[in-house]
Structure formats: C-alpha cells, structure tokens
Amino acid sequence: MVEPSGHSRAPDPVAALVDSARNGDRAALEQLLKASYERIYTLCRRICHSREQAEDATQNALVAIVRGLDGFDGRSSFSTWSHRIATNSSLDELRRSVRHQSTSLNSDPLIDDSEAVLFSARSGLTTNPAGDPDDHVIRSETREALSHALDSLDDRFRVPLVLCDVADYDYDEISRVLNIAPGTVRSRIHRGRRQLALILSGTDLDPRRDSQEDAAPVDANACEDTAGEGGVARSAGNQSEVLNVKTDEP
C-alpha cells in the first residue's frame, strides 16, 4: 500500500480569525486587529513622514479593515489585502498634511541603523566599513542622511522603494499592494534608487527628465483589480487619486 506523499496543510490561524470575525465574533475581531497592529503600524511608519502621521494612518487603516471585512473575499491573503489598505491610508495621510512640516528626522527617523545598512547595501550605496572606530557615529549619520533623502523623494518612487528595500517586499508583492504593473514597480524602484543616489551626492534632481520619462503608458491590464474585494483597498477617496498609478505613468 502506497502511503500519501503529501502532508495536510496546517490550519491558518489568521484565516480562522477572519472567518470568525466576519461571522460576528467580536473577540476574534479584536484578536485579529491586535495581531495585525504592529505589522500595519510598521508599514505605515515606513511610508509616512512622521510618527504622528503613521499613527493616524494606522488607525484609519484598522477602521477601514473593520468596515471592509465583509467585502474581503479571500482572492488574496488577508495580509496582502490589509497591506493595500495600510498603504493607501498612509498615502491619504501624506496628502492631507503639509509635507515635511513638524517632522524631526533626528528624534524619529524613518529607518533605524540596521535597516539603513541593509537599505544601503541593496541600493548600492556606500556605508561605513566594519571595524571603524567611529562606526556608531557614522551609522547614525548614514541613517539620518538616508532618512532625509528618502523623505525628499516623490512618493511615487519612495513608496515602492521603501516597500522593497526596507520592508523587504518582492516586486510581485509590491505590485499587488500598490495595484500597479510589475514592470512599473521595477521602473519606479530603479528611478527611486537613482534619484536617491543623486540626492545623497548633493546633485539636484531634474524634474523635466522625470516628466519626460512619465510619458510612457501603463498597461492597465497588468494591474490587479482590487475593487472586487469590497473596494476597501481604496481606504478613502478614489483609488486612482490615492495611489496615483492607474492614470500615472511608471
């Protein structure tokens, strides 16, 4: 007798919580939100320009998750679905506030020291050699310089770049979260890294060049339609306005 070669898949605890919450189990809903909070806040903080913006974006995202849970049909994972909401909520918050106002990069950096090292390595930027006696000081300066440079990027380039090099998303995940074509993700990350290097080198960016590069159309058929899951990925407002991707170019 031949034994089955496969193993039964373990139950997904998050999926179980989602099902229970959708059926009116308040305790399951609270547990789901508690389990999601840190991940949602971390993503919002890496997109937003300040802790205050991230906290507001997180609360708005959690409210949108609760309101849209009945519309979640499971075509994507709960994590991907909630990441879309958190990303859109963060972008909403950026557009509601005055850019850079009351943001202190020294007291509340966008990225920490370990993320700065990883980000620099992935982006091909120079970091302090190991063993340097002034390593701590230089790491701190690197972190602050990277935070400032990231904060200076256009959100179209900064958000996918942060999701890739700081939040460790692959291109397909970014494509699903931002609802843009994978080719657009690749293009924006490449351009974001190039602009980041120019900013760190003290070179002024040429807005005309990016304007010319934005002339190429986006393949709308390559973008995932998130409206089918209750439209909650929009968070607030029209999705093309929130993400600036379906009517925008790479």
N, C-alpha and C positions, 0 to 999 in steps of 0.2 A: 504493500500500500504506500503510495507516494504522499509524503507529508506536504502540506502547503508551504511554498517557499516564502510567501509574504507574511508580514506581521500586520495585525489590525492596528489601525491608527488610533492613538490615544485621543480621548475627547478633548476638544478645545475649550478650556475654561472660559475664555473671553466670549466665544460664540454662545456658550451656555448662559452667561450673564446677559448677553444681548437678547437672547430669546426670552429669558425670564423677565427682563426689564420691559420688553415690548408687550408682554402679557400682563403688565400692571404690577409686577413685583417691585415695590419701592426700595426694599432693602437691596435687591440685585442692582437697581439703577444707581443707588448711592455707592455700592461697591465698584460698579463699573466706572463711575466718574472718579472715584478715589484712585483706582488702578491706572486711569488714563491721565490724571492730572500732571504728574511730573513730566511725562513724555510730551504732553501738549504744551506745557509751560516752556520746556526746554526748546522746543521748536519755535514757539512764538518769540522767545528771548533772542534767539539767533537771527531772526528776521527783523525784529523791531529795533529801534534806535535807543531805547531806554528800558529800564526795568518797569517803570510805570506803564509804558505802552504795552509791554509784554503781559503784565498782569491784567490790564483791561482786555487785551486781545484774547487771553486765556479764558476769562470769564465769559466773554461774548461767544467764544467757540464752544464752551461747555453748554451754554444756553441753547445754541444752535443744534448741538448734538442731541440734547433732550427733546427739543421741538421736532427734530427731523428723524428721530429714531424709528418711528412708524414707517417712514418712507425708505429706510435702508433695506434694500432687497437682497443683499449678500452677493451681488455680482463681483464686488471687490471685497477685500478683507476689511474688517472694522478699522484696523489700523490705518490702511490707506485712505478709507473714507473719512475718518476723523482727522487725518493729516491734511486732507484737502480743505476741510473746514477751518482748521487751525491756521493754515497758510493764508487762506482768503481773509480770515478775521484779522490776521496780522497786517495784511496789505490794506485792509479797510482802515485800521488804526493809523497806519502811516499817512494815509491820505486825509484823515480827519485832523491831524495835528500839524503844527508848523515844524518843518523838517529841521533837525538839529537843535531845536530850542530846548533848553534845560536838560541837555544830555551831557553827562560827565563821563568821559571815557576812562579817566583815571580811577574814579571810585566805583564804576560799574562797567567794566569792559565787556565788549561784545563777545569776546572769546577769552579763555583762560590760557595759561602758559603752555600746557600740554597740547591744547588744540592749536595754538599758534605754531608750535613746532611741526605738528602734523600738517597743518594747512600750508606752511611754507614749503615743506618737502613735496607735497602733491602739486603745488603751483610752481615749483622750480625756483623758489626764492631762496636767497642766501640767509642762513641762520648762524648762530654762534657755534664755533667748533666745540666739541666735547672737551671738557677739562679746562676750559678757560677760567682763570681765577675770578673774573668778573661775570661769570656765567649768569648768575641770578639777575644782576642789573641789566645785562644785555637781553636776557629773555623777557624781562619786564618791558624794556624799550621796544623789543620786537613785537610783543603783544599789543602795546599801545599804538605802534605805527600801523600794524595790520588792522586793528580795530578802526582807526581813523580812516585808513584807505578804503576799507570795506564800506564804512559809513558814507563815503563820498561817491560810491558807485551808484549809477542809475539802478533802481530797483529791478528792472527787467534783467539785468546782468547779475546783480548782487544776490538776489534770492536763489536762483538755481546754483550759483557758485557756492553759497553758504550751505545749501542742501547737499551738494556734492562733497565739498572739501572739509566742511565742519561737521555736518550731521551724518556724513558717510552714506548718503543715498547713491544708488547707481542711476544711470541715465533713464532706465525704464521706470524706476520708482519716481523719479522727478517728473517724468513725462505724465505719469498717472496723477500725481499730486497736483501739478500745475495745469493739467489738461492742455498740454502743448505737444507737438510732434517731437519724437526723439531727436530728429535732425535739428530742430530748433533748440532743444536743450543743449546739444553738443556745441552748436554755434554760439549760443549765449555764454556758455561756460568758457569757451575759448576766448571770446571777446572780453569777458569779465576778467580773466587772468591777464590778458594783455593790458587792459586798462589799469588793473591793479599794479602791475609792474611799472607802468608809466607813472602812476601816482607816487609810488614808493621811490622812484628815481628822481622825482621832482619835475617831471615833464608834464606840461599842460596837455589835457585831452583836447582833441579836435572834434567838436560836436558835428561839424559838417561831414566828416568821414563816417561817423556812425549813422548820420541821417541818410547818407548815400547807401550804406550797407543795409539799411532798413527797407530798401525799396523792393527786395525780393519777397514774393508772396509766400504765405504759409499754406501747406497742404492741409486744408481743414478736415479732409477725410482721414488724415493720420492722427487726428486728435480724438481722445476718448470723450464721449458724451456723458457728462456726469449728471445731467438733469434728470435722467431716468430714476435716480435714487432719491426721489422726492425733491430734487433741486436744492438740497441743503448745502451742497458744496459752494453755493453762491454766498452763503453766510449772510450778506446784506447787500442789496443792490444787484445790478445786472452783472453777470459773470464776466462778460467781455470788458466791462468797465473796471471791475475789481482786479482782474488778472492782467488786463491789457495785452492779451495774447491772441485772441481769435481775429481781431481786427488789426493787430500789430504784426510786425514782421520779426524775423529772428533777432 
